Amino acid sequence: MNLYAARIEALRSFMKENNIDVYYVPTADYHGSEYLDDHFKLRA
C-alpha cells in the first residue's frame, strides 16, 4: 500500500469511527474573489 492509499484509509477509518459522512473542502474564498490568498488554496 502506498503512502496516499494509507492516508486515505486512515481518514476513512477516522470518519467511520466518528460518524462523519462528509468533509467539505472549499475551493473559493468567502467572497468569490478571482484571486485567492494561499489560505484558501486548500486542495493545492
C-alpha positions as CSV (number, residue, x, y, z in Angstrom):
1,M,0.0,0.0,0.0
2,N,1.5,3.3,-1.0
3,L,1.5,6.4,1.2
4,Y,-1.6,8.1,-0.3
5,A,-3.6,4.9,-0.1
6,A,-2.6,4.5,3.6
7,R,-3.6,8.1,4.4
8,I,-7.0,7.8,2.6
9,E,-7.6,4.5,4.5
10,A,-6.7,6.2,7.8
11,L,-9.1,9.1,7.0
12,R,-11.9,6.7,6.1
13,S,-11.4,4.8,9.4
14,F,-11.4,8.0,11.4
15,M,-14.6,9.3,9.7
16,K,-16.3,6.0,10.3
17,E,-15.4,5.9,14.0
18,N,-16.6,9.4,14.5
19,N,-19.8,9.1,12.4
20,I,-18.7,11.6,9.8
21,D,-20.3,11.1,6.4
22,V,-19.0,14.2,4.5
23,Y,-16.0,16.5,4.8
24,Y,-16.3,19.6,2.6
25,V,-13.1,21.2,1.2
26,P,-13.9,24.5,-0.4
27,T,-12.1,25.8,-3.4
28,A,-13.0,29.5,-3.1
29,D,-12.9,32.3,-0.6
30,Y,-16.0,33.7,1.2
31,H,-16.5,36.4,-1.3
32,G,-15.9,34.5,-4.6
33,S,-12.8,36.6,-5.4
34,E,-10.9,36.0,-8.7
35,Y,-7.5,35.8,-7.0
36,L,-7.2,33.6,-3.9
37,D,-4.9,34.0,-1.0
38,D,-2.8,30.9,-0.1
39,H,-5.0,30.3,2.9
40,F,-7.9,29.4,0.6
41,K,-5.9,27.1,-1.7
42,L,-6.6,24.0,0.4
43,R,-6.7,21.5,-2.4
44,A,-3.4,22.6,-3.9
